[in-house]
Amino acid sequence: MSHEKDIESRRRFLKAAAGTAAAAVVIGGGLPRFARAADLPHVAESDPTAKALGYVEDASKTSDAKHKAGDDCANCQFYSGGATGYGPCQLFPGKSVNAKGWCVSHAPKKA
């Protein structure tokens, strides 16, 4: 008999917990929102990290000897944005870089 009471008590607890969790989701507005690349601030060339990595907004304007023709952020493994505009880069967490930009850490995407 005691075993049946334990099972019933457990069922009531699980129902209450599920109801509380559902209410929290509704009240809290659902799942957390993820930042879109368009919402991220752009990296400025004056940013300390950008300076350290030799980042430029336009790869065609760099005079760095490491730059190879055709290298830009859009074809770098650290960049996850589109071929044009701005997108996130792993080297600049929470910021976006120009797809036409370039830095000394450029690493071609693997095919």
Phi and psi in degrees as a GROMACS rama.xvg file:
@    title "Ramachandran Plot"
@    xaxis  label "Phi"
@    yaxis  label "Psi"
@TYPE xy
-62.6081  -35.0933  SER-2
-62.8242  -40.3624  HIS-3
-65.9109  -37.6512  GLU-4
-65.8257  -38.7569  LYS-5
-63.0487  -41.7609  ASP-6
-65.3137  -44.384  ILE-7
-63.9308  -40.8666  GLU-8
-63.285  -41.6514  SER-9
-64.5482  -39.7454  ARG-10
-64.0662  -43.8096  ARG-11
-61.2804  -42.5281  ARG-12
-61.0786  -46.8135  PHE-13
-63.7732  -38.5643  LEU-14
-64.22  -44.6614  LYS-15
-64.2561  -40.9376  ALA-16
-64.8273  -41.781  ALA-17
-65.0313  -41.9183  ALA-18
-63.7629  -41.2378  GLY-19
-64.7996  -42.1903  THR-20
-64.1684  -42.6106  ALA-21
-63.4431  -42.1138  ALA-22
-64.5226  -39.1097  ALA-23
-63.2992  -38.7447  ALA-24
-65.4989  -44.1756  VAL-25
-65.1504  -46.6924  VAL-26
-68.0339  -39.0423  ILE-27
-77.8762  -2.66324  GLY-28
87.2202  16.2941  GLY-29
91.5602  -156.76  GLY-30
-72.0569  155.742  LEU-31
-62.4034  146.748  PRO-32
-87.7437  142.128  ARG-33
-98.0894  140.516  PHE-34
-66.7847  136.608  ALA-35
-89.4368  154.509  ARG-36
-56.9529  -35.4919  ALA-37
-65.0463  -24.6399  ALA-38
-86.2019  -13.6922  ASP-39
-75.9405  142.555  LEU-40
-68.3493  146.681  PRO-41
-78.8521  145.145  HIS-42
-75.0208  128.861  VAL-43
-92.4351  147.712  ALA-44
-62.5844  -19.9075  GLU-45
-84.474  -8.45844  SER-46
-59.0593  137.109  ASP-47
-56.243  -40.6499  PRO-48
-67.6854  -40.7997  THR-49
-62.2224  -41.7764  ALA-50
-62.9242  -43.1997  LYS-51
-63.9301  -32.048  ALA-52
-96.6724  2.61735  LEU-53
64.1124  32.1757  GLY-54
-67.3841  135.295  TYR-55
-129.51  145.917  VAL-56
-67.6265  -28.2892  GLU-57
-129.493  109.608  ASP-58
-57.8545  -29.015  ALA-59
-70.6355  -12.542  SER-60
-100.902  3.70608  LYS-61
-82.5395  147.729  THR-62
-112.517  10.5019  SER-63
-69.1604  132.778  ASP-64
-65.1583  -22.0313  ALA-65
-75.1074  -18.205  LYS-66
-71.3584  132.194  HIS-67
-111.211  145.162  LYS-68
-53.4807  133.822  ALA-69
91.1153  -13.9218  GLY-70
-75.6013  128.182  ASP-71
-155.913  173.946  ASP-72
-59.3473  -34.8741  CYS-73
-60.612  -25.9867  ALA-74
-112.41  26.107  ASN-75
-101.408  143.471  CYS-76
-67.1451  -20.2202  GLN-77
-84.8077  -13.5852  PHE-78
-93.4552  134.66  TYR-79
-125.002  19.7117  SER-80
-93.7861  -168.333  GLY-81
-80.8462  178.144  GLY-82
-73.0957  -17.8827  ALA-83
-131.524  164.34  THR-84
78.2466  -147.761  GLY-85
-115.691  153.123  TYR-86
-157.378  166.952  GLY-87
-70.9626  148.074  PRO-88
-131.976  135.109  CYS-89
-63.1706  -23.8627  GLN-90
-78.5568  -17.679  LEU-91
-126.24  72.588  PHE-92
-56.1672  133.352  PRO-93
79.0712  7.41623  GLY-94
-133.917  163.973  LYS-95
-118.436  152.571  SER-96
-119.849  160.063  VAL-97
-73.7881  133.115  ASN-98
-59.4803  -26.5915  ALA-99
-89.53  1.60216  LYS-100
-78.4448  -177.379  GLY-101
-162.771  151.503  TRP-102
-145.774  169.166  CYS-103
-68.0518  -14.2936  VAL-104
-89.1778  9.58088  SER-105
-54.3062  129.618  HIS-106
-134.253  117.936  ALA-107
-56.2932  142.804  PRO-108
-64.0096  142.301  LYS-109
-83.7377  136.461  LYS-110
